[in-house]
Amino acid sequence: MVRLVLTIEDRKELESLIKAVIKNAKVPIGLARTMMPTQGNIEDFAYGLISGMIIGNFVERFSDKNGRQPDRVEMADLFLIMISKMPYIRKAIMNELGSA
C-alpha cells in the first residue's frame, strides 16, 4: 500500500487547481494556441502545457506555504494524483477543442 504524504490541505489545493482547468479549459487552450510550435498537434501541446501549469502552480504555492520545495516523496504523491486526473484533463481539452 502506498502511503500518501501530502496534507489534506495540499491535496485539496491540487484538486481545486485541476477542477478549475477542467471547468474552464478555454483560457489555457487559448494560450496553447498562441504558443503552439510548428510541429506536433494542439491537443498534445495543450495537454503538456496545462499539466505543467497545474504542477508549477501547485509547487509554487506549496513552496510559499512551507518555505521549501516538495521532497521526492511529496512529488511522487503529487504525480500519483495527477496521473489519476489526467483522463479528465484530456477530456476537457478535447471538449474545448471540439467546440472551437
Biopython code that builds the backbone (N, CA, C, O; Angstrom):
import numpy as np
from Bio.PDB.StructureBuilder import StructureBuilder

atoms = [
    (1, "MET", "N", (0.846, -1.192, 0.000)),
    (1, "MET", "CA", (0.000, 0.000, 0.000)),
    (1, "MET", "C", (0.886, 1.249, 0.000)),
    (1, "MET", "O", (1.891, 1.310, 0.709)),
    (2, "VAL", "N", (0.505, 2.225, -0.792)),
    (2, "VAL", "CA", (1.254, 3.474, -0.890)),
    (2, "VAL", "C", (0.767, 4.431, 0.192)),
    (2, "VAL", "O", (-0.435, 4.654, 0.341)),
    (3, "ARG", "N", (1.707, 4.993, 0.943)),
    (3, "ARG", "CA", (1.374, 5.976, 1.967)),
    (3, "ARG", "C", (1.428, 7.359, 1.333)),
    (3, "ARG", "O", (2.463, 7.760, 0.801)),
    (4, "LEU", "N", (0.337, 8.078, 1.387)),
    (4, "LEU", "CA", (0.282, 9.409, 0.794)),
    (4, "LEU", "C", (0.788, 10.419, 1.812)),
    (4, "LEU", "O", (0.458, 10.348, 2.996)),
    (5, "VAL", "N", (1.586, 11.351, 1.337)),
    (5, "VAL", "CA", (2.253, 12.259, 2.266)),
    (5, "VAL", "C", (1.826, 13.711, 2.146)),
    (5, "VAL", "O", (2.096, 14.492, 3.059)),
    (6, "LEU", "N", (1.182, 14.104, 1.081)),
    (6, "LEU", "CA", (0.689, 15.482, 1.016)),
    (6, "LEU", "C", (-0.416, 15.634, 2.054)),
    (6, "LEU", "O", (-1.216, 14.722, 2.263)),
    (7, "THR", "N", (-0.450, 16.777, 2.691)),
    (7, "THR", "CA", (-1.501, 17.008, 3.682)),
    (7, "THR", "C", (-2.853, 17.087, 2.981)),
    (7, "THR", "O", (-2.932, 17.281, 1.768)),
    (8, "ILE", "N", (-3.893, 16.935, 3.754)),
    (8, "ILE", "CA", (-5.248, 17.047, 3.199)),
    (8, "ILE", "C", (-5.423, 18.423, 2.569)),
    (8, "ILE", "O", (-6.029, 18.550, 1.505)),
    (9, "GLU", "N", (-4.897, 19.443, 3.218)),
    (9, "GLU", "CA", (-4.976, 20.813, 2.682)),
    (9, "GLU", "C", (-4.258, 20.915, 1.326)),
    (9, "GLU", "O", (-4.777, 21.521, 0.388)),
    (10, "ASP", "N", (-3.061, 20.317, 1.235)),
    (10, "ASP", "CA", (-2.318, 20.330, -0.029)),
    (10, "ASP", "C", (-3.079, 19.576, -1.117)),
    (10, "ASP", "O", (-3.155, 20.026, -2.260)),
    (11, "ARG", "N", (-3.638, 18.434, -0.753)),
    (11, "ARG", "CA", (-4.397, 17.635, -1.724)),
    (11, "ARG", "C", (-5.615, 18.407, -2.230)),
    (11, "ARG", "O", (-5.926, 18.374, -3.421)),
    (12, "LYS", "N", (-6.298, 19.098, -1.325)),
    (12, "LYS", "CA", (-7.468, 19.898, -1.718)),
    (12, "LYS", "C", (-7.049, 21.037, -2.642)),
    (12, "LYS", "O", (-7.755, 21.357, -3.599)),
    (13, "GLU", "N", (-5.916, 21.638, -2.358)),
    (13, "GLU", "CA", (-5.414, 22.722, -3.211)),
    (13, "GLU", "C", (-5.128, 22.202, -4.620)),
    (13, "GLU", "O", (-5.507, 22.830, -5.608)),
    (14, "LEU", "N", (-4.465, 21.061, -4.703)),
    (14, "LEU", "CA", (-4.174, 20.467, -6.003)),
    (14, "LEU", "C", (-5.462, 20.106, -6.731)),
    (14, "LEU", "O", (-5.603, 20.374, -7.924)),
    (15, "GLU", "N", (-6.388, 19.507, -6.022)),
    (15, "GLU", "CA", (-7.682, 19.154, -6.628)),
    (15, "GLU", "C", (-8.400, 20.399, -7.151)),
    (15, "GLU", "O", (-9.010, 20.357, -8.219)),
    (16, "SER", "N", (-8.331, 21.490, -6.415)),
    (16, "SER", "CA", (-9.013, 22.712, -6.873)),
    (16, "SER", "C", (-8.361, 23.269, -8.136)),
    (16, "SER", "O", (-9.056, 23.783, -9.013)),
    (17, "LEU", "N", (-7.036, 23.173, -8.238)),
    (17, "LEU", "CA", (-6.353, 23.612, -9.463)),
    (17, "LEU", "C", (-6.785, 22.758, -10.652)),
    (17, "LEU", "O", (-7.041, 23.275, -11.740)),
    (18, "ILE", "N", (-6.864, 21.464, -10.434)),
    (18, "ILE", "CA", (-7.274, 20.553, -11.509)),
    (18, "ILE", "C", (-8.718, 20.815, -11.911)),
    (18, "ILE", "O", (-9.030, 20.884, -13.100)),
    (19, "LYS", "N", (-9.597, 20.961, -10.929)),
    (19, "LYS", "CA", (-11.015, 21.218, -11.213)),
    (19, "LYS", "C", (-11.203, 22.530, -11.970)),
    (19, "LYS", "O", (-12.057, 22.619, -12.853)),
    (20, "ALA", "N", (-10.415, 23.542, -11.631)),
    (20, "ALA", "CA", (-10.527, 24.831, -12.316)),
    (20, "ALA", "C", (-10.214, 24.681, -13.800)),
    (20, "ALA", "O", (-10.884, 25.282, -14.639)),
    (21, "VAL", "N", (-9.207, 23.886, -14.125)),
    (21, "VAL", "CA", (-8.858, 23.667, -15.533)),
    (21, "VAL", "C", (-9.942, 22.859, -16.230)),
    (21, "VAL", "O", (-10.310, 23.150, -17.368)),
    (22, "ILE", "N", (-10.452, 21.845, -15.543)),
    (22, "ILE", "CA", (-11.486, 21.001, -16.149)),
    (22, "ILE", "C", (-12.742, 21.821, -16.430)),
    (22, "ILE", "O", (-13.381, 21.645, -17.468)),
    (23, "LYS", "N", (-13.095, 22.711, -15.512)),
    (23, "LYS", "CA", (-14.301, 23.534, -15.691)),
    (23, "LYS", "C", (-14.128, 24.593, -16.766)),
    (23, "LYS", "O", (-15.083, 24.925, -17.467)),
    (24, "ASN", "N", (-12.914, 25.131, -16.904)),
    (24, "ASN", "CA", (-12.697, 26.202, -17.866)),
    (24, "ASN", "C", (-11.348, 26.022, -18.551)),
    (24, "ASN", "O", (-10.356, 26.653, -18.184)),
    (25, "ALA", "N", (-11.334, 25.162, -19.538)),
    (25, "ALA", "CA", (-10.090, 24.915, -20.280)),
    (25, "ALA", "C", (-9.872, 25.960, -21.372)),
    (25, "ALA", "O", (-8.836, 25.949, -22.036)),
    (26, "LYS", "N", (-10.826, 26.853, -21.565)),
    (26, "LYS", "CA", (-10.759, 27.827, -22.660)),
    (26, "LYS", "C", (-9.517, 28.723, -22.582)),
    (26, "LYS", "O", (-8.845, 28.936, -23.591)),
    (27, "VAL", "N", (-9.214, 29.241, -21.404)),
    (27, "VAL", "CA", (-8.077, 30.163, -21.255)),
    (27, "VAL", "C", (-6.748, 29.468, -21.547)),
    (27, "VAL", "O", (-5.973, 29.965, -22.364)),
    (28, "PRO", "N", (-6.460, 28.326, -20.900)),
    (28, "PRO", "CA", (-5.184, 27.684, -21.225)),
    (28, "PRO", "C", (-5.120, 27.171, -22.667)),
    (28, "PRO", "O", (-4.039, 27.125, -23.254)),
    (29, "ILE", "N", (-6.255, 26.786, -23.242)),
    (29, "ILE", "CA", (-6.263, 26.361, -24.647)),
    (29, "ILE", "C", (-5.917, 27.547, -25.542)),
    (29, "ILE", "O", (-5.163, 27.403, -26.505)),
    (30, "GLY", "N", (-6.463, 28.710, -25.226)),
    (30, "GLY", "CA", (-6.129, 29.918, -25.986)),
    (30, "GLY", "C", (-4.644, 30.223, -25.902)),
    (30, "GLY", "O", (-4.021, 30.593, -26.897)),
    (31, "LEU", "N", (-4.078, 30.067, -24.711)),
    (31, "LEU", "CA", (-2.648, 30.270, -24.535)),
    (31, "LEU", "C", (-1.860, 29.245, -25.344)),
    (31, "LEU", "O", (-0.860, 29.586, -25.977)),
    (32, "ALA", "N", (-2.299, 28.015, -25.325)),
    (32, "ALA", "CA", (-1.624, 26.961, -26.096)),
    (32, "ALA", "C", (-1.648, 27.284, -27.590)),
    (32, "ALA", "O", (-0.672, 27.041, -28.300)),
    (33, "ARG", "N", (-2.749, 27.822, -28.051)),
    (33, "ARG", "CA", (-2.851, 28.170, -29.480)),
    (33, "ARG", "C", (-1.844, 29.252, -29.870)),
    (33, "ARG", "O", (-1.276, 29.212, -30.961)),
    (34, "THR", "N", (-1.627, 30.212, -28.980)),
    (34, "THR", "CA", (-0.681, 31.284, -29.308)),
    (34, "THR", "C", (0.764, 30.821, -29.205)),
    (34, "THR", "O", (1.649, 31.392, -29.842)),
    (35, "MET", "N", (1.005, 29.785, -28.402)),
    (35, "MET", "CA", (2.364, 29.306, -28.196)),
    (35, "MET", "C", (2.698, 28.080, -29.038)),
    (35, "MET", "O", (3.837, 27.614, -29.027)),
    (36, "MET", "N", (1.734, 27.560, -29.757)),
    (36, "MET", "CA", (1.878, 26.293, -30.475)),
    (36, "MET", "C", (3.095, 26.293, -31.391)),
    (36, "MET", "O", (3.231, 27.160, -32.254)),
    (37, "PRO", "N", (3.980, 25.317, -31.198)),
    (37, "PRO", "CA", (5.125, 25.208, -32.118)),
    (37, "PRO", "C", (4.655, 24.731, -33.490)),
    (37, "PRO", "O", (3.506, 24.319, -33.648)),
    (38, "THR", "N", (5.529, 24.787, -34.460)),
    (38, "THR", "CA", (5.139, 24.409, -35.822)),
    (38, "THR", "C", (5.011, 22.900, -35.990)),
    (38, "THR", "O", (4.361, 22.440, -36.929)),
    (39, "GLN", "N", (5.615, 22.127, -35.101)),
    (39, "GLN", "CA", (5.488, 20.675, -35.165)),
    (39, "GLN", "C", (4.535, 20.190, -34.088)),
    (39, "GLN", "O", (4.302, 20.884, -33.099)),
    (40, "GLY", "N", (3.991, 19.010, -34.276)),
    (40, "GLY", "CA", (3.105, 18.422, -33.282)),
    (40, "GLY", "C", (1.672, 18.860, -33.492)),
    (40, "GLY", "O", (1.332, 19.478, -34.501)),
    (41, "ASN", "N", (0.832, 18.527, -32.513)),
    (41, "ASN", "CA", (-0.568, 18.923, -32.628)),
    (41, "ASN", "C", (-1.010, 19.683, -31.379)),
    (41, "ASN", "O", (-0.396, 19.581, -30.317)),
    (42, "ILE", "N", (-2.058, 20.421, -31.529)),
    (42, "ILE", "CA", (-2.530, 21.309, -30.472)),
    (42, "ILE", "C", (-3.001, 20.530, -29.248)),
    (42, "ILE", "O", (-2.826, 20.988, -28.119)),
    (43, "GLU", "N", (-3.598, 19.351, -29.460)),
    (43, "GLU", "CA", (-4.096, 18.572, -28.327)),
    (43, "GLU", "C", (-2.955, 18.177, -27.386)),
    (43, "GLU", "O", (-3.042, 18.376, -26.174)),
    (44, "ASP", "N", (-1.893, 17.618, -27.952)),
    (44, "ASP", "CA", (-0.762, 17.198, -27.128)),
    (44, "ASP", "C", (-0.050, 18.387, -26.499)),
    (44, "ASP", "O", (0.360, 18.335, -25.339)),
    (45, "PHE", "N", (0.094, 19.454, -27.270)),
    (45, "PHE", "CA", (0.760, 20.638, -26.736)),
    (45, "PHE", "C", (-0.051, 21.220, -25.579)),
    (45, "PHE", "O", (0.510, 21.554, -24.535)),
    (46, "ALA", "N", (-1.368, 21.342, -25.758)),
    (46, "ALA", "CA", (-2.229, 21.878, -24.700)),
    (46, "ALA", "C", (-2.190, 20.985, -23.465)),
    (46, "ALA", "O", (-2.170, 21.483, -22.339)),
    (47, "TYR", "N", (-2.179, 19.686, -23.665)),
    (47, "TYR", "CA", (-2.124, 18.719, -22.564)),
    (47, "TYR", "C", (-0.853, 18.920, -21.734)),
    (47, "TYR", "O", (-0.910, 18.980, -20.505)),
    (48, "GLY", "N", (0.283, 19.022, -22.409)),
    (48, "GLY", "CA", (1.548, 19.248, -21.715)),
    (48, "GLY", "C", (1.596, 20.598, -21.034)),
    (48, "GLY", "O", (2.056, 20.713, -19.898)),
    (49, "LEU", "N", (1.120, 21.624, -21.729)),
    (49, "LEU", "CA", (1.125, 22.974, -21.168)),
    (49, "LEU", "C", (0.251, 23.052, -19.917)),
    (49, "LEU", "O", (0.674, 23.581, -18.889)),
    (50, "ILE", "N", (-0.951, 22.530, -20.010)),
    (50, "ILE", "CA", (-1.885, 22.591, -18.879)),
    (50, "ILE", "C", (-1.370, 21.768, -17.705)),
    (50, "ILE", "O", (-1.441, 22.210, -16.558)),
    (51, "SER", "N", (-0.860, 20.589, -17.980)),
    (51, "SER", "CA", (-0.303, 19.760, -16.904)),
    (51, "SER", "C", (0.842, 20.482, -16.212)),
    (51, "SER", "O", (0.925, 20.487, -14.983)),
    (52, "GLY", "N", (1.715, 21.086, -16.985)),
    (52, "GLY", "CA", (2.830, 21.839, -16.426)),
    (52, "GLY", "C", (2.373, 23.048, -15.632)),
    (52, "GLY", "O", (2.960, 23.387, -14.605)),
    (53, "MET", "N", (1.324, 23.695, -16.112)),
    (53, "MET", "CA", (0.797, 24.852, -15.381)),
    (53, "MET", "C", (0.232, 24.433, -14.023)),
    (53, "MET", "O", (0.449, 25.114, -13.020)),
    (54, "ILE", "N", (-0.488, 23.319, -13.991)),
    (54, "ILE", "CA", (-1.060, 22.827, -12.730)),
    (54, "ILE", "C", (0.056, 22.471, -11.755)),
    (54, "ILE", "O", (0.045, 22.901, -10.602)),
    (55, "ILE", "N", (1.015, 21.687, -12.226)),
    (55, "ILE", "CA", (2.107, 21.251, -11.355)),
    (55, "ILE", "C", (2.931, 22.448, -10.889)),
    (55, "ILE", "O", (3.253, 22.554, -9.706)),
    (56, "GLY", "N", (3.273, 23.343, -11.802)),
    (56, "GLY", "CA", (4.057, 24.522, -11.442)),
    (56, "GLY", "C", (3.342, 25.407, -10.439)),
    (56, "GLY", "O", (3.948, 25.887, -9.481)),
    (57, "ASN", "N", (2.054, 25.622, -10.660)),
    (57, "ASN", "CA", (1.267, 26.444, -9.744)),
    (57, "ASN", "C", (1.218, 25.802, -8.363)),
    (57, "ASN", "O", (1.387, 26.477, -7.347)),
    (58, "PHE", "N", (0.985, 24.488, -8.334)),
    (58, "PHE", "CA", (0.924, 23.801, -7.045)),
    (58, "PHE", "C", (2.264, 23.886, -6.307)),
    (58, "PHE", "O", (2.299, 24.205, -5.118)),
    (59, "VAL", "N", (3.347, 23.606, -7.001)),
    (59, "VAL", "CA", (4.675, 23.625, -6.363)),
    (59, "VAL", "C", (4.999, 25.023, -5.844)),
    (59, "VAL", "O", (5.567, 25.166, -4.761)),
    (60, "GLU", "N", (4.645, 26.042, -6.599)),
    (60, "GLU", "CA", (4.883, 27.419, -6.154)),
    (60, "GLU", "C", (4.098, 27.725, -4.875)),
    (60, "GLU", "O", (4.641, 28.294, -3.928)),
    (61, "ARG", "N", (2.820, 27.344, -4.854)),
    (61, "ARG", "CA", (2.012, 27.575, -3.650)),
    (61, "ARG", "C", (2.539, 26.770, -2.469)),
    (61, "ARG", "O", (2.597, 27.267, -1.345)),
    (62, "PHE", "N", (2.921, 25.529, -2.731)),
    (62, "PHE", "CA", (3.480, 24.673, -1.684)),
    (62, "PHE", "C", (4.740, 25.325, -1.100)),
    (62, "PHE", "O", (4.906, 25.389, 0.118)),
    (63, "SER", "N", (5.609, 25.799, -1.966)),
    (63, "SER", "CA", (6.864, 26.434, -1.534)),
    (63, "SER", "C", (6.598, 27.691, -0.722)),
    (63, "SER", "O", (7.244, 27.919, 0.301)),
    (64, "ASP", "N", (5.648, 28.514, -1.174)),
    (64, "ASP", "CA", (5.299, 29.723, -0.427)),
    (64, "ASP", "C", (4.786, 29.380, 0.970)),
    (64, "ASP", "O", (5.125, 30.043, 1.950)),
    (65, "LYS", "N", (3.971, 28.344, 1.043)),
    (65, "LYS", "CA", (3.365, 27.953, 2.319)),
    (65, "LYS", "C", (4.373, 27.290, 3.264)),
    (65, "LYS", "O", (4.357, 27.540, 4.469)),
    (66, "ASN", "N", (5.242, 26.451, 2.715)),
    (66, "ASN", "CA", (6.131, 25.633, 3.546)),
    (66, "ASN", "C", (7.574, 26.120, 3.600)),
    (66, "ASN", "O", (8.372, 25.600, 4.380)),
    (67, "GLY", "N", (7.912, 27.098, 2.793)),
    (67, "GLY", "CA", (9.272, 27.610, 2.790)),
    (67, "GLY", "C", (10.294, 26.653, 2.204)),
    (67, "GLY", "O", (11.493, 26.793, 2.444)),
    (68, "ARG", "N", (9.826, 25.693, 1.444)),
    (68, "ARG", "CA", (10.709, 24.716, 0.800)),
    (68, "ARG", "C", (9.990, 24.080, -0.387)),
    (68, "ARG", "O", (8.767, 24.145, -0.507)),
    (69, "GLN", "N", (10.772, 23.473, -1.244)),
    (69, "GLN", "CA", (10.209, 22.718, -2.361)),
    (69, "GLN", "C", (9.691, 21.376, -1.833)),
    (69, "GLN", "O", (10.179, 20.886, -0.814)),
    (70, "PRO", "N", (8.709, 20.779, -2.514)),
    (70, "PRO", "CA", (8.282, 19.442, -2.113)),
    (70, "PRO", "C", (9.447, 18.456, -2.246)),
    (70, "PRO", "O", (10.252, 18.557, -3.172)),
    (71, "ASP", "N", (9.527, 17.503, -1.313)),
    (71, "ASP", "CA", (10.578, 16.495, -1.407)),
    (71, "ASP", "C", (10.162, 15.402, -2.406)),
    (71, "ASP", "O", (9.083, 15.467, -2.996)),
    (72, "ARG", "N", (11.024, 14.413, -2.583)),
    (72, "ARG", "CA", (10.768, 13.368, -3.577)),
    (72, "ARG", "C", (9.479, 12.606, -3.305)),
    (72, "ARG", "O", (8.736, 12.295, -4.236)),
    (73, "VAL", "N", (9.212, 12.307, -2.058)),
    (73, "VAL", "CA", (8.014, 11.550, -1.707)),
    (73, "VAL", "C", (6.759, 12.398, -1.934)),
    (73, "VAL", "O", (5.745, 11.895, -2.417)),
    (74, "GLU", "N", (6.832, 13.667, -1.589)),
    (74, "GLU", "CA", (5.696, 14.568, -1.833)),
    (74, "GLU", "C", (5.459, 14.736, -3.329)),
    (74, "GLU", "O", (4.312, 14.785, -3.772)),
    (75, "MET", "N", (6.533, 14.825, -4.108)),
    (75, "MET", "CA", (6.383, 14.929, -5.562)),
    (75, "MET", "C", (5.773, 13.646, -6.131)),
    (75, "MET", "O", (4.954, 13.700, -7.049)),
    (76, "ALA", "N", (6.168, 12.504, -5.590)),
    (76, "ALA", "CA", (5.582, 11.240, -6.035)),
    (76, "ALA", "C", (4.076, 11.231, -5.769)),
    (76, "ALA", "O", (3.299, 10.776, -6.609)),
    (77, "ASP", "N", (3.672, 11.724, -4.622)),
    (77, "ASP", "CA", (2.253, 11.822, -4.287)),
    (77, "ASP", "C", (1.544, 12.768, -5.261)),
    (77, "ASP", "O", (0.454, 12.467, -5.747)),
    (78, "LEU", "N", (2.169, 13.904, -5.537)),
    (78, "LEU", "CA", (1.622, 14.863, -6.496)),
    (78, "LEU", "C", (1.396, 14.182, -7.853)),
    (78, "LEU", "O", (0.336, 14.333, -8.461)),
    (79, "PHE", "N", (2.397, 13.437, -8.317)),
    (79, "PHE", "CA", (2.271, 12.787, -9.618)),
    (79, "PHE", "C", (1.233, 11.674, -9.609)),
    (79, "PHE", "O", (0.569, 11.451, -10.621)),
    (80, "LEU", "N", (1.075, 10.970, -8.492)),
    (80, "LEU", "CA", (0.018, 9.958, -8.397)),
    (80, "LEU", "C", (-1.358, 10.597, -8.567)),
    (80, "LEU", "O", (-2.219, 10.065, -9.268)),
    (81, "ILE", "N", (-1.548, 11.724, -7.928)),
    (81, "ILE", "CA", (-2.821, 12.438, -8.044)),
    (81, "ILE", "C", (-3.015, 12.924, -9.481)),
    (81, "ILE", "O", (-4.096, 12.774, -10.052)),
    (82, "MET", "N", (-1.973, 13.500, -10.054)),
    (82, "MET", "CA", (-2.068, 13.995, -11.430)),
    (82, "MET", "C", (-2.397, 12.862, -12.406)),
    (82, "MET", "O", (-3.235, 13.025, -13.293)),
    (83, "ILE", "N", (-1.738, 11.723, -12.240)),
    (83, "ILE", "CA", (-1.992, 10.591, -13.131)),
    (83, "ILE", "C", (-3.450, 10.163, -13.056)),
    (83, "ILE", "O", (-4.051, 9.825, -14.076)),
    (84, "SER", "N", (-4.016, 10.174, -11.866)),
    (84, "SER", "CA", (-5.411, 9.752, -11.726)),
    (84, "SER", "C", (-6.385, 10.744, -12.357)),
    (84, "SER", "O", (-7.502, 10.369, -12.713)),
    (85, "LYS", "N", (-5.974, 12.001, -12.499)),
    (85, "LYS", "CA", (-6.860, 13.039, -13.042)),
    (85, "LYS", "C", (-6.610, 13.346, -14.518)),
    (85, "LYS", "O", (-7.384, 14.075, -15.140)),
    (86, "MET", "N", (-5.543, 12.799, -15.075)),
    (86, "MET", "CA", (-5.191, 13.106, -16.459)),
    (86, "MET", "C", (-6.301, 12.807, -17.465)),
    (86, "MET", "O", (-6.492, 13.600, -18.387)),
    (87, "PRO", "N", (-7.035, 11.715, -17.339)),
    (87, "PRO", "CA", (-8.111, 11.483, -18.313)),
    (87, "PRO", "C", (-9.165, 12.604, -18.316)),
    (87, "PRO", "O", (-9.704, 12.947, -19.368)),
    (88, "TYR", "N", (-9.450, 13.163, -17.149)),
    (88, "TYR", "CA", (-10.433, 14.251, -17.061)),
    (88, "TYR", "C", (-9.888, 15.534, -17.691)),
    (88, "TYR", "O", (-10.620, 16.285, -18.334)),
    (89, "ILE", "N", (-8.598, 15.767, -17.495)),
    (89, "ILE", "CA", (-7.963, 16.935, -18.112)),
    (89, "ILE", "C", (-7.969, 16.783, -19.624)),
    (89, "ILE", "O", (-8.301, 17.727, -20.340)),
    (90, "ARG", "N", (-7.605, 15.602, -20.119)),
    (90, "ARG", "CA", (-7.595, 15.329, -21.562)),
    (90, "ARG", "C", (-8.989, 15.527, -22.153)),
    (90, "ARG", "O", (-9.136, 16.127, -23.218)),
    (91, "LYS", "N", (-10.011, 15.022, -21.459)),
    (91, "LYS", "CA", (-11.393, 15.156, -21.940)),
    (91, "LYS", "C", (-11.801, 16.630, -22.013)),
    (91, "LYS", "O", (-12.447, 17.048, -22.974)),
    (92, "ALA", "N", (-11.425, 17.417, -20.999)),
    (92, "ALA", "CA", (-11.753, 18.850, -21.011)),
    (92, "ALA", "C", (-11.087, 19.544, -22.191)),
    (92, "ALA", "O", (-11.689, 20.410, -22.826)),
    (93, "ILE", "N", (-9.844, 19.166, -22.486)),
    (93, "ILE", "CA", (-9.134, 19.748, -23.631)),
    (93, "ILE", "C", (-9.830, 19.377, -24.928)),
    (93, "ILE", "O", (-10.068, 20.232, -25.781)),
    (94, "MET", "N", (-10.155, 18.101, -25.074)),
    (94, "MET", "CA", (-10.794, 17.640, -26.303)),
    (94, "MET", "C", (-12.179, 18.280, -26.473)),
    (94, "MET", "O", (-12.568, 18.632, -27.587)),
    (95, "ASN", "N", (-12.914, 18.428, -25.379)),
    (95, "ASN", "CA", (-14.224, 19.091, -25.447)),
    (95, "ASN", "C", (-14.071, 20.536, -25.888)),
    (95, "ASN", "O", (-14.842, 21.010, -26.723)),
    (96, "GLU", "N", (-13.096, 21.239, -25.347)),
    (96, "GLU", "CA", (-12.882, 22.638, -25.698)),
    (96, "GLU", "C", (-12.433, 22.770, -27.157)),
    (96, "GLU", "O", (-12.905, 23.651, -27.875)),
    (97, "LEU", "N", (-11.544, 21.916, -27.583)),
    (97, "LEU", "CA", (-11.074, 21.992, -28.978)),
    (97, "LEU", "C", (-12.171, 21.577, -29.949)),
    (97, "LEU", "O", (-12.237, 22.075, -31.073)),
    (98, "GLY", "N", (-13.030, 20.663, -29.510)),
    (98, "GLY", "CA", (-14.148, 20.238, -30.356)),
    (98, "GLY", "C", (-15.187, 21.329, -30.546)),
    (98, "GLY", "O", (-15.872, 21.371, -31.568)),
    (99, "SER", "N", (-15.306, 22.220, -29.551)),
    (99, "SER", "CA", (-16.297, 23.293, -29.625)),
    (99, "SER", "C", (-15.737, 24.542, -30.291)),
    (99, "SER", "O", (-16.464, 25.504, -30.538)),
    (100, "ALA", "N", (-14.439, 24.519, -30.580)),
    (100, "ALA", "CA", (-13.812, 25.707, -31.170)),
    (100, "ALA", "C", (-14.014, 25.768, -32.670)),
    (100, "ALA", "O", (-13.549, 26.705, -33.318)),
]
sb = StructureBuilder()
sb.init_structure("model")
sb.init_model(0)
sb.init_chain("A")
sb.init_seg("    ")
for serial, (resi, resn, name, xyz) in enumerate(atoms, 1):
    if name == "N":
        sb.init_residue(resn, " ", resi, " ")
    sb.init_atom(name, np.array(xyz, "f"), 0.0, 1.0, " ", f" {name:<3s}", serial, name[0])
structure = sb.get_structure()
